[in-house]
Amino acid sequence: MAVMGAQGKKLDITYGDNAILKLINEEGELLDNAIMDDETATLFITLLNQGVVLSEEINRKYKKDGIRLHKIQDVGTCFADDCRVSIAILPADEKRTASILIGIHKENTHNALIVKPKRASFISFTVLKMLMENATMEIE
């Protein structure tokens, strides 16, 4: 399943033994990937959902009250297999609504995808659905 973001980039989400996020550029080349075990993927979902709620609140405050934030707001970071996956909110202004930034950070590389809150919510739901479909219960 792939989700398009700003600047023609897309996030391809797959699940095997782990959840895999692949960030692909507009030419279809792999920019970066993050391999997350189930616990990390669950934290990713939680952070992404929190980012959606915060960005919608920022949008509401801007549209209703004219309150404008000038800085990127950090939501949180989860540590994947060999990288960090961070979630942040880009503030709203006259030209655009608040957006969610999903960043994949390795030692020397930093790549990001920017999506609107609804699309970020869809990414969260998709990862959750994949986790639920592949969940196994171990009873001791």
DSSP file (Angstrom, degrees, kcal/mol; ACC not computed):
  #  RESIDUE AA STRUCTURE BP1 BP2  ACC     N-H-->O    O-->H-N    N-H-->O    O-->H-N    TCO  KAPPA ALPHA  PHI   PSI    X-CA   Y-CA   Z-CA
    1    1 A M              0   0    0      0, 0.0    12,-3.5     0, 0.0     2,-0.4   0.000 360.0 360.0 360.0 131.6    0.0    0.0    0.0
    2    2 A A  E     -A   12   0A   0     10,-0.3     2,-0.4     8,-0.0    10,-0.2  -0.926 360.0-160.7-121.6 144.6    1.4    3.4   -1.0
    3    3 A V  E     -A   11   0A   0      8,-2.3     8,-2.8    -2,-0.4     2,-0.2  -0.991  17.4-134.5-125.0 127.6    0.5    6.9    0.2
    4    4 A M  E     -A   10   0A   0     -2,-0.4     6,-0.2     6,-0.2     2,-0.2  -0.545  26.2-179.6 -80.1 144.6    1.4   10.0   -1.7
    5    5 A G    >   -     0   0    0      4,-3.2     3,-0.8     1,-0.2   110,-0.2  -0.549  38.4 -55.8-124.5-167.1    2.8   13.0    0.1
    6    6 A A  G >  S+     0   0    0    108,-2.7     3,-1.5     1,-0.2   108,-0.3  -0.283 116.0  29.1 -70.0 161.1    4.0   16.4   -0.9
    7    7 A Q  G 3  S-     0   0    0      1,-0.3    19,-0.3   106,-0.1    -1,-0.2   0.673 128.2 -73.9  60.5  22.2    6.7   16.9   -3.5
    8    8 A G  G <  S+     0   0    0     -3,-0.8    -1,-0.3     1,-0.2    -2,-0.1   0.475  95.3 135.9  77.2   1.3    5.7   13.7   -5.3
    9    9 A K    <   -     0   0    0     -3,-1.5    -4,-3.2   105,-0.1     2,-0.3  -0.425  35.2-161.9 -77.4 157.3    7.2   11.4   -2.7
   10   10 A K  E     -AB   4  24A   0     14,-2.5    14,-3.0    -6,-0.2     2,-0.6  -0.984  16.2-135.8-140.4 156.1    5.3    8.4   -1.5
   11   11 A L  E     -AB   3  23A   0     -8,-2.8    -8,-2.3    -2,-0.3     2,-0.5  -0.946  16.8-159.3-111.4 117.3    5.4    6.1    1.5
   12   12 A D  E     -AB   2  22A   0     10,-3.1    10,-2.7    -2,-0.6     2,-0.5  -0.863   9.0-161.8 -98.6 126.2    5.1    2.4    0.7
   13   13 A I  E     + B   0  21A   0    -12,-3.5     2,-0.3    -2,-0.5     8,-0.2  -0.936  16.5 164.0-114.9 124.2    3.9    0.3    3.7
   14   14 A T  E     - B   0  20A   0      6,-2.2     6,-2.9    -2,-0.5     2,-0.4  -0.907  21.5-149.9-132.1 162.5    4.4   -3.4    3.8
   15   15 A Y  E     + B   0  19A   0     -2,-0.3     4,-0.2     4,-0.2     2,-0.1  -0.984  33.4 135.7-137.9 126.3    4.3   -6.1    6.5
   16   16 A G  S    S-     0   0    0      2,-2.2     3,-0.1    -2,-0.4    -1,-0.0   0.190  93.2 -28.8-123.6-108.5    6.2   -9.3    6.6
   17   17 A D  S    S+     0   0    0      1,-0.1     2,-0.3    -2,-0.1    21,-0.2   0.693 141.7  22.5 -80.3 -22.0    7.8  -10.3    9.9
   18   18 A N  S    S-     0   0    0     19,-0.1    -2,-2.2    20,-0.0     2,-0.4  -0.911  92.2 -97.7-137.0 161.8    8.0   -6.5   10.6
   19   19 A A  E     -BC  15  36A   0     17,-2.5    17,-3.3    -2,-0.3     2,-0.5  -0.709  40.9-160.9 -79.8 132.9    6.3   -3.4    9.4
   20   20 A I  E     -BC  14  35A   0     -6,-2.9    -6,-2.2    -2,-0.4     2,-0.6  -0.972  10.1-165.0-123.6 122.5    8.4   -1.7    6.7
   21   21 A L  E     -BC  13  34A   0     13,-2.7    13,-2.4    -2,-0.5     2,-0.5  -0.927   9.2-169.6-102.9 122.4    8.1    1.9    5.7
   22   22 A K  E     -BC  12  33A   0    -10,-2.7   -10,-3.1    -2,-0.6     2,-0.6  -0.964  10.4-152.3-116.0 121.4    9.8    2.7    2.3
   23   23 A L  E     -BC  11  32A   0      9,-3.1     8,-3.3    -2,-0.5     9,-1.4  -0.834  19.0-172.0 -93.6 121.3   10.1    6.3    1.3
   24   24 A I  E     -BC  10  30A   0    -14,-3.0   -14,-2.5    -2,-0.6     6,-0.2  -0.925  14.1-134.4-120.6 136.6   10.2    6.6   -2.5
   25   25 A N    >   -     0   0    0      4,-2.6     3,-1.9    -2,-0.4   -17,-0.1  -0.174  39.0 -88.7 -82.0-179.4   10.9    9.7   -4.6
   26   26 A E  T 3  S+     0   0    0    -19,-0.3    -1,-0.1     1,-0.3   -18,-0.1   0.708 126.5  55.8 -65.2 -20.9    9.0   11.0   -7.6
   27   27 A E  T 3  S-     0   0    0      2,-0.1    -1,-0.3     0, 0.0     3,-0.1   0.446 120.4-106.5 -88.4  -0.4   11.1    8.9  -10.0
   28   28 A G  S <  S+     0   0    0     -3,-1.9     2,-0.3     1,-0.3    -2,-0.1   0.555  73.9 140.3  88.2   8.8   10.3    5.7   -8.1
   29   29 A E        -     0   0    0      1,-0.1    -4,-2.6     2,-0.0     2,-0.4  -0.649  59.3-110.0 -87.8 142.8   13.7    5.4   -6.4
   30   30 A L  E     +C   24   0A   0     -2,-0.3    -6,-0.2    -6,-0.2     3,-0.1  -0.577  34.7 177.4 -71.5 121.3   14.0    4.2   -2.8
   31   31 A L  E     -     0   0A   0     -8,-3.3     2,-0.3    -2,-0.4    -7,-0.2   0.858  62.9 -30.9 -88.3 -44.3   15.2    7.1   -0.7
   32   32 A D  E     -C   23   0A   0     -9,-1.4    -9,-3.1     2,-0.0    -1,-0.4  -0.976  53.8-151.7-166.0 164.5   15.1    5.4    2.7
   33   33 A N  E     -C   22   0A   0     -2,-0.3     2,-0.4   -11,-0.2   -11,-0.2  -0.982   4.0-152.8-146.1 159.5   13.3    2.7    4.7
   34   34 A A  E     -C   21   0A   0    -13,-2.4   -13,-2.7    -2,-0.3     2,-0.6  -0.994   7.1-156.8-134.6 126.7   12.5    1.9    8.3
   35   35 A I  E     -C   20   0A   0     -2,-0.4    46,-2.9   -15,-0.2     2,-0.4  -0.918  18.8-174.5-105.6 120.0   12.0   -1.6    9.6
   36   36 A M  E     -C   19   0A   0    -17,-3.3   -17,-2.5    -2,-0.6    44,-0.1  -0.944  19.4-137.7-121.7 132.2    9.9   -1.7   12.7
   37   37 A D     >  -     0   0    0     -2,-0.4     4,-2.7   -19,-0.2     5,-0.2  -0.229  45.2 -90.4 -71.3 176.1    9.0   -4.6   15.0
   38   38 A D  H  > S+     0   0    0    -21,-0.2     4,-2.0     1,-0.2     5,-0.1   0.874 126.4  50.1 -61.3 -39.8    5.4   -4.7   16.3
   39   39 A E  H  > S+     0   0    0      2,-0.2     4,-2.0     1,-0.2    -1,-0.2   0.917 113.2  45.7 -65.8 -42.8    6.1   -2.7   19.4
   40   40 A T  H  > S+     0   0    0      2,-0.2     4,-2.5     1,-0.2    -2,-0.2   0.898 111.4  52.7 -66.2 -40.4    7.8    0.1   17.5
   41   41 A A  H  X S+     0   0    0     -4,-2.7     4,-2.2     2,-0.2    -1,-0.2   0.874 107.9  52.0 -62.6 -36.9    5.1    0.1   14.9
   42   42 A T  H  X S+     0   0    0     -4,-2.0     4,-2.1    -5,-0.2    -1,-0.2   0.904 110.0  47.8 -66.1 -41.6    2.5    0.5   17.6
   43   43 A L  H  X S+     0   0    0     -4,-2.0     4,-2.7     2,-0.2     5,-0.2   0.904 109.3  54.3 -64.2 -40.7    4.4    3.4   19.0
   44   44 A F  H  X S+     0   0    0     -4,-2.5     4,-2.6     1,-0.2    -2,-0.2   0.915 108.3  49.6 -56.9 -45.3    4.6    4.9   15.5
   45   45 A I  H  X S+     0   0    0     -4,-2.2     4,-2.6     2,-0.2    -1,-0.2   0.921 110.9  49.4 -60.3 -45.6    0.8    4.6   15.2
   46   46 A T  H  X S+     0   0    0     -4,-2.1     4,-2.2     2,-0.2    -2,-0.2   0.922 113.1  45.7 -61.7 -46.2    0.4    6.3   18.6
   47   47 A L  H  X S+     0   0    0     -4,-2.7     4,-2.3     2,-0.2    -1,-0.2   0.898 112.9  50.5 -64.7 -40.6    2.7    9.2   17.7
   48   48 A L  H  X S+     0   0    0     -4,-2.6     4,-2.1    -5,-0.2    -2,-0.2   0.915 110.5  49.2 -64.6 -42.8    1.1    9.6   14.3
   49   49 A N  H  X S+     0   0    0     -4,-2.6     4,-2.3     2,-0.2    -1,-0.2   0.903 110.3  51.0 -62.5 -40.9   -2.4    9.7   15.8
   50   50 A Q  H  X S+     0   0    0     -4,-2.2     4,-2.6     1,-0.2    -1,-0.2   0.900 109.0  51.9 -62.6 -39.9   -1.2   12.3   18.3
   51   51 A G  H  X S+     0   0    0     -4,-2.3     4,-2.6     2,-0.2    -2,-0.2   0.877 107.9  51.6 -63.0 -38.7    0.2   14.4   15.4
   52   52 A V  H  X S+     0   0    0     -4,-2.1     4,-2.2     2,-0.2    -2,-0.2   0.939 111.4  46.7 -63.2 -47.2   -3.1   14.2   13.6
   53   53 A V  H  X S+     0   0    0     -4,-2.3     4,-1.8     1,-0.2    -2,-0.2   0.931 114.8  46.5 -62.3 -46.0   -5.0   15.5   16.7
   54   54 A L  H  X S+     0   0    0     -4,-2.6     4,-2.4     1,-0.2    -1,-0.2   0.905 112.2  49.9 -64.2 -41.9   -2.5   18.3   17.3
   55   55 A S  H  X S+     0   0    0     -4,-2.6     4,-2.5     1,-0.2    43,-0.3   0.887 109.8  50.5 -67.4 -37.0   -2.4   19.4   13.7
   56   56 A E  H  X S+     0   0    0     -4,-2.2     4,-2.3     2,-0.2    -1,-0.2   0.874 110.5  50.6 -66.6 -35.4   -6.2   19.5   13.5
   57   57 A E  H  X S+     0   0    0     -4,-1.8     4,-2.6     2,-0.2    -2,-0.2   0.905 110.2  49.8 -66.2 -41.3   -6.2   21.6   16.7
   58   58 A I  H  X S+     0   0    0     -4,-2.4     4,-2.3     2,-0.2    -2,-0.2   0.921 111.3  49.3 -61.8 -44.3   -3.6   24.0   15.1
   59   59 A N  H  X S+     0   0    0     -4,-2.5     4,-2.7     2,-0.2     5,-0.3   0.909 111.2  49.3 -61.5 -42.7   -5.8   24.3   12.0
   60   60 A R  H  X S+     0   0    0     -4,-2.3     4,-2.9     1,-0.2     5,-0.5   0.934 111.7  47.9 -63.1 -46.4   -8.9   25.0   14.1
   61   61 A K  H  X>S+     0   0    0     -4,-2.6     4,-1.7     1,-0.2     6,-1.6   0.880 114.0  47.6 -63.3 -37.3   -7.1   27.7   16.1
   62   62 A Y  H  X5S+     0   0    0     -4,-2.3     4,-1.0     4,-0.3    -2,-0.2   0.942 117.1  40.8 -69.2 -46.4   -5.7   29.3   13.0
   63   63 A K  H  <5S+     0   0    0     -4,-2.7    -2,-0.2    -5,-0.2    -3,-0.2   0.894 126.6  32.4 -69.7 -40.1   -9.0   29.3   11.1
   64   64 A K  H  <5S+     0   0    0     -4,-2.9    -3,-0.2    -5,-0.3    -2,-0.2   0.922 136.2  17.6 -84.6 -46.9  -11.2   30.3   14.0
   65   65 A D  H  <5S-     0   0    0     -4,-1.7    -3,-0.2    -5,-0.5    -2,-0.1   0.501  93.0-121.4-109.4  -6.5   -9.0   32.6   16.1
   66   66 A G     << +     0   0    0     -4,-1.0     2,-0.5    -5,-0.7    -4,-0.3   0.643  55.8 155.3  74.4  13.4   -6.2   33.6   13.8
   67   67 A I        -     0   0    0     -6,-1.6     2,-0.5    -9,-0.1    -1,-0.3  -0.639  22.9-167.6 -77.8 123.7   -3.6   32.1   16.1
   68   68 A R        -     0   0    0     -2,-0.5     2,-0.3    -3,-0.1    25,-0.1  -0.949  12.9-149.3-119.8 129.6   -0.5   31.2   14.1
   69   69 A L        -     0   0    0     -2,-0.5     4,-0.0    23,-0.3     3,-0.0  -0.726   4.6-165.7 -90.9 146.1    2.4   29.1   15.2
   70   70 A H        +     0   0    0     -2,-0.3     2,-0.3     2,-0.1    -1,-0.1   0.501  62.8  63.9-109.9  -7.0    5.8   29.9   13.7
   71   71 A K  S    S-     0   0    0     19,-0.0     2,-0.2     0, 0.0    -2,-0.0  -0.854  85.2-103.8-121.3 154.1    7.8   26.8   14.6
   72   72 A I        -     0   0    0     -2,-0.3     2,-0.5    18,-0.1    18,-0.2  -0.548  36.8-138.7 -68.5 135.8    7.7   23.1   13.8
   73   73 A Q  E     -D   89   0B   0     16,-2.2    16,-2.8    -2,-0.2     2,-0.4  -0.887   8.6-138.3-102.4 125.9    6.2   21.2   16.7
   74   74 A D  E     +D   88   0B   0     -2,-0.5    14,-0.2    14,-0.2     3,-0.1  -0.673  20.6 179.5 -81.1 130.9    7.9   17.9   17.6
   75   75 A V  E     -     0   0B   0     12,-2.6     2,-0.3    -2,-0.4    13,-0.2   0.834  53.8 -72.9 -95.8 -46.1    5.4   15.1   18.5
   76   76 A G  E     -D   87   0B   0     11,-1.7    11,-2.8     2,-0.0     2,-0.4  -0.944  34.2-113.6 166.1 174.9    7.9   12.3   19.1
   77   77 A T  E     -D   86   0B   0     -2,-0.3     2,-0.4     9,-0.2     9,-0.2  -0.990  14.2-163.3-135.9 140.1   10.4    9.8   17.8
   78   78 A C  E     -D   85   0B   0      7,-2.6     7,-3.0    -2,-0.4     2,-0.7  -0.945  23.1-125.9-121.0 150.3   10.5    6.0   17.8
   79   79 A F  E     -D   84   0B   0     -2,-0.4     5,-0.2     5,-0.2   -39,-0.1  -0.842  28.6-171.8-102.4 112.2   13.6    3.9   17.2
   80   80 A A        -     0   0    0      3,-1.8   -44,-0.2    -2,-0.7     3,-0.1  -0.070  47.4 -67.6 -87.1-168.3   13.3    1.4   14.3
   81   81 A D  S    S-     0   0    0    -46,-2.9   -45,-0.1     1,-0.2   -47,-0.1   0.912 123.4  -7.9 -51.7 -57.2   15.8   -1.3   13.4
   82   82 A D  S    S+     0   0    0    -47,-0.1    25,-0.3     2,-0.0     2,-0.3   0.060 130.2  38.6-132.1  24.7   18.7    1.0   12.2
   83   83 A C  S    S-     0   0    0    -48,-0.2    -3,-1.8    23,-0.1     2,-0.4  -0.926  74.8-103.5-157.4 178.4   17.1    4.4   12.2
   84   84 A R  E     -DE  79 105B   0     21,-2.6    21,-3.0    -2,-0.3     2,-0.5  -0.929  21.0-155.5-112.9 142.2   14.8    6.9   14.0
   85   85 A V  E     -DE  78 104B   0     -7,-3.0    -7,-2.6    -2,-0.4     2,-0.3  -0.974  18.9-170.2-117.5 117.7   11.4    7.7   12.7
   86   86 A S  E     -DE  77 103B   0     17,-2.3    17,-2.6    -2,-0.5     2,-0.4  -0.798  13.7-154.5-112.7 151.0   10.2   11.1   13.9
   87   87 A I  E     +DE  76 102B   0    -11,-2.8   -12,-2.6    -2,-0.3   -11,-1.7  -0.986  23.5 160.8-122.5 130.7    6.8   12.8   13.7
   88   88 A A  E     -DE  74 101B   0     13,-2.0    13,-3.1    -2,-0.4     2,-0.5  -0.930  32.4-123.0-143.0 166.3    6.4   16.6   13.7
   89   89 A I  E     -DE  73 100B   0    -16,-2.8   -16,-2.2    -2,-0.3    11,-0.2  -0.960  12.1-148.6-118.2 126.9    3.9   19.2   12.7
   90   90 A L  E     - E   0  99B   0      9,-2.7     9,-1.6    -2,-0.5   -18,-0.1  -0.812  34.9-112.9 -88.5 130.2    4.5   22.0   10.2
   91   91 A P        -     0   0    0      0, 0.0     2,-0.2     0, 0.0     8,-0.1  -0.138  25.0-110.1 -68.6 159.2    2.4   25.0   11.2
   92   92 A A        +     0   0    0      6,-0.1   -23,-0.3   -37,-0.1     2,-0.2  -0.512  40.7 164.3 -81.6 152.3   -0.6   26.5    9.3
   93   93 A D        -     0   0    0      3,-2.4     3,-0.3    -2,-0.2     5,-0.0  -0.808  55.7 -68.7-148.5-166.1   -0.4   29.8    7.5
   94   94 A E  S    S+     0   0    0     -2,-0.2     3,-0.1     1,-0.2    -2,-0.0   0.806 129.3  41.2 -62.0 -30.1   -2.4   31.7    4.8
   95   95 A K  S    S+     0   0    0      1,-0.1     2,-0.3     2,-0.0    -1,-0.2   0.685 120.8  17.0 -94.2 -20.9   -1.4   29.3    2.0
   96   96 A R        -     0   0    0     -3,-0.3    -3,-2.4    -5,-0.0     2,-0.2  -0.979  67.3-113.1-152.8 159.9   -1.7   25.9    3.7
   97   97 A T        -     0   0    0     -2,-0.3   -41,-0.1    -5,-0.2    -7,-0.1  -0.467  56.2 -76.0 -86.6 165.3   -3.1   23.9    6.6
   98   98 A A        -     0   0    0    -43,-0.3     2,-0.3    -2,-0.2    -1,-0.1  -0.376  56.9-162.9 -61.2 139.4   -0.9   22.3    9.3
   99   99 A S  E     -E   90   0B   0     -9,-1.6    -9,-2.7    17,-0.2     2,-0.5  -0.824  17.5-116.3-125.8 162.8    0.7   19.2    8.0
  100  100 A I  E     -EF  89 115B   0     15,-3.4    15,-2.7    -2,-0.3     2,-0.5  -0.856  20.5-154.1-102.0 132.2    2.5   16.1    9.4
  101  101 A L  E     -EF  88 114B   0    -13,-3.1   -13,-2.0    -2,-0.5     2,-0.6  -0.933   5.2-166.7-105.9 123.8    6.1   15.5    8.7
  102  102 A I  E     -EF  87 113B   0     11,-3.0    11,-2.2    -2,-0.5     2,-0.4  -0.946  15.3-169.3-110.1 111.2    7.3   11.8    8.9
  103  103 A G  E     -EF  86 112B   0    -17,-2.6   -17,-2.3    -2,-0.6     2,-0.5  -0.831  17.8-158.9-108.4 139.7   11.1   11.8    9.0
  104  104 A I  E     -EF  85 111B   0      7,-3.4     7,-2.4    -2,-0.4     2,-0.5  -0.976  18.6-171.1-113.8 119.3   13.4    8.8    8.6
  105  105 A H  E     +EF  84 110B   0    -21,-3.0   -21,-2.6    -2,-0.5     5,-0.2  -0.948  11.7 167.7-121.1 120.3   16.8    9.6   10.1
  106  106 A K        -     0   0    0      3,-2.7   -23,-0.1    -2,-0.5    -2,-0.0  -0.537  57.3 -74.3-112.4-174.2   19.9    7.4    9.8
  107  107 A E  S    S+     0   0    0    -25,-0.3   -24,-0.0     1,-0.2     3,-0.0   0.917 125.0   4.3 -49.9 -56.3   23.5    8.3   10.6
  108  108 A N  S    S+     0   0    0     -3,-0.0     2,-0.4     0, 0.0    -1,-0.2   0.394 120.5  73.5-114.7   1.7   24.2   10.6    7.6
  109  109 A T        -     0   0    0      2,-0.0    -3,-2.7     0, 0.0     2,-0.4  -0.928  47.4-177.2-123.4 144.9   20.8   10.7    5.9
  110  110 A H  E     +F  105   0B   0     -2,-0.4     2,-0.3    -5,-0.2    -5,-0.2  -0.946  12.1 169.9-139.5 114.9   17.6   12.5    6.7
  111  111 A N  E     -F  104   0B   0     -7,-2.4    -7,-3.4    -2,-0.4     2,-0.3  -0.934   8.1-172.7-126.2 150.3   14.5   12.0    4.5
  112  112 A A  E     -F  103   0B   0     -2,-0.3     2,-0.4    -9,-0.3    -9,-0.2  -0.972  18.1-150.6-144.5 155.9   11.0   13.1    5.1
  113  113 A L  E     -F  102   0B   0    -11,-2.2   -11,-3.0    -2,-0.3     2,-0.5  -0.986  14.7-151.7-123.3 136.0    7.4   12.9    3.8
  114  114 A I  E     +F  101   0B   0     -2,-0.4  -108,-2.7  -108,-0.3     2,-0.3  -0.947  23.3 168.1-112.1 125.4    4.9   15.6    4.4
  115  115 A V  E     -F  100   0B   0    -15,-2.7   -15,-3.4    -2,-0.5  -110,-0.1  -0.937  35.9-107.5-134.1 156.2    1.2   14.7    4.5
  116  116 A K     >  -     0   0    0     -2,-0.3     4,-2.3   -17,-0.2     3,-0.3  -0.392  42.7-102.7 -74.4 159.9   -2.1   16.3    5.5
  117  117 A P  H  > S+     0   0    0      0, 0.0     4,-2.4     0, 0.0     5,-0.2   0.867 120.0  53.3 -55.7 -40.6   -3.7   15.1    8.7
  118  118 A K  H  > S+     0   0    0      1,-0.2     4,-1.7     2,-0.2     5,-0.1   0.907 111.2  46.2 -62.7 -40.4   -6.3   13.0    6.9
  119  119 A R  H  > S+     0   0    0     -3,-0.3     4,-2.2     2,-0.2    -1,-0.2   0.879 110.8  52.5 -70.2 -37.1   -3.7   11.1    5.0
  120  120 A A  H  X S+     0   0    0     -4,-2.3     4,-2.4     1,-0.2    -2,-0.2   0.890 107.9  52.5 -63.5 -38.6   -1.5   10.7    8.1
  121  121 A S  H  X S+     0   0    0     -4,-2.4     4,-2.4    -5,-0.2    -1,-0.2   0.886 107.9  51.3 -63.0 -39.1   -4.6    9.2    9.8
  122  122 A F  H  X S+     0   0    0     -4,-1.7     4,-2.5     2,-0.2    -2,-0.2   0.891 108.3  51.4 -65.6 -39.6   -5.0    6.8    6.9
  123  123 A I  H  X S+     0   0    0     -4,-2.2     4,-2.4     2,-0.2     5,-0.2   0.936 110.8  49.2 -60.5 -46.3   -1.3    5.7    7.2
  124  124 A S  H  X S+     0   0    0     -4,-2.4     4,-2.4     1,-0.2    -2,-0.2   0.925 111.9  47.8 -58.7 -47.2   -1.9    5.1   10.9
  125  125 A F  H  X S+     0   0    0     -4,-2.4     4,-2.8     1,-0.2    -1,-0.2   0.894 110.7  52.2 -61.9 -41.3   -5.0    3.0   10.2
  126  126 A T  H  X S+     0   0    0     -4,-2.5     4,-2.3     2,-0.2    -2,-0.2   0.921 110.7  46.0 -63.6 -45.4   -3.2    1.0    7.5
  127  127 A V  H  X S+     0   0    0     -4,-2.4     4,-2.3     2,-0.2    -1,-0.2   0.918 113.7  50.2 -63.9 -42.3   -0.2    0.1    9.8
  128  128 A L  H  X S+     0   0    0     -4,-2.4     4,-2.8    -5,-0.2    -2,-0.2   0.920 109.4  50.9 -61.1 -44.3   -2.7   -0.8   12.6
  129  129 A K  H  X S+     0   0    0     -4,-2.8     4,-2.4     1,-0.2    -1,-0.2   0.907 110.1  49.7 -60.6 -42.4   -4.7   -3.0   10.2
  130  130 A M  H  X S+     0   0    0     -4,-2.3     4,-1.2     2,-0.2    -1,-0.2   0.905 112.1  48.1 -63.2 -41.1   -1.6   -4.8    9.1
  131  131 A L  H  < S+     0   0    0     -4,-2.3     4,-0.5     1,-0.2     3,-0.2   0.921 112.4  48.6 -64.6 -43.6   -0.5   -5.4   12.7
  132  132 A M  H >< S+     0   0    0     -4,-2.8     3,-0.7     1,-0.2    -2,-0.2   0.884 109.6  51.9 -65.1 -39.2   -4.0   -6.7   13.7
  133  133 A E  H 3< S+     0   0    0     -4,-2.4    -1,-0.2     1,-0.2    -2,-0.2   0.791 118.1  37.9 -67.4 -26.9   -4.1   -9.0   10.7
  134  134 A N  T 3< S+     0   0    0     -4,-1.2    -1,-0.2    -3,-0.2    -2,-0.2   0.311  87.1 125.0-108.1   7.6   -0.8  -10.5   11.7
  135  135 A A    <   -     0   0    0     -3,-0.7     2,-0.4    -4,-0.5    -3,-0.0  -0.440  40.2-164.6 -71.3 139.5   -1.1  -10.5   15.4
  136  136 A T        -     0   0    0     -2,-0.1     2,-0.5     2,-0.0    -2,-0.1  -0.979  12.3-137.9-122.9 139.8   -0.6  -13.8   17.2
  137  137 A M        -     0   0    0     -2,-0.4     2,-0.6     2,-0.0    -2,-0.0  -0.840  12.7-165.5 -99.6 127.1   -1.7  -14.4   20.8
  138  138 A E        -     0   0    0     -2,-0.5     2,-0.5     2,-0.0    -2,-0.0  -0.951   7.4-168.2-112.0 114.9    0.7  -16.3   23.0
  139  139 A I              0   0    0     -2,-0.6    -2,-0.0     1,-0.1     0, 0.0  -0.890 360.0 360.0-106.1 128.3   -1.0  -17.5   26.2
  140  140 A E              0   0    0     -2,-0.5    -1,-0.1     0, 0.0    -2,-0.0   0.413 360.0 360.0-104.5 360.0    1.2  -18.8   29.0
